[in-house]
Amino acid sequence: MFDIVLNDLRGKFGDKVLLSPQDISEIIGMSVGEQANKRSADDFPIPWSKDSGRIKVTIYHLADYIANHGKKQVKQQIAKIPDRLTRTQKKATKGHLEKEWWLFRSRPIIAIIQKSNLEQALDKKTLLTKILKV
């Protein structure tokens, strides 16, 4: 993974070995100011050095960070994937046979009941008006 990332970075930066915070900001998704804050708090994840008063990161350290950081993100994404569901779990989810499934469906059920009650009330009202007219 490191070699692939390093080749990509070399394609982007050419023969540059030392990169500035502006160079790496887009790649690591961290603004220059945020990088400065993290460096001052000793929380910056990539090794850095000062060269004539300017902050520099080597392309090798950046490639190492991206390769390892990418692996961590992939592992986190894999950890979020649930284990295989059992047949009963699938049926319970698919058929809404879980306990209290109706709680999620209560609004449509209440709306149907209210509509039927309203229709019954209107039917009674029309029936009463017909009886009173006769």
Number of C-alpha atoms within 10 A of each C-alpha: 12 15 12 11 18 19 13 13 19 16 10 10 14 10 10 11 14 18 16 14 19 15 14 18 15 11 11 14 10 14 14 16 12 13 21 16 13 13 16 10 9 9 11 14 13 15 13 18 12 9 10 7 7 9 16 20 20 17 20 18 17 24 22 18 18 19 17 14 14 13 13 12 11 12 11 11 10 10 10 9 8 7 7 8 10 9 9 10 13 13 13 14 13 10 10 12 14 12 8 9 13 13 9 9 10 11 11 11 13 11 11 12 12 12 12 12 12 12 12 12 12 12 12 12 12 12 12 11 11 10 9 8 7 5
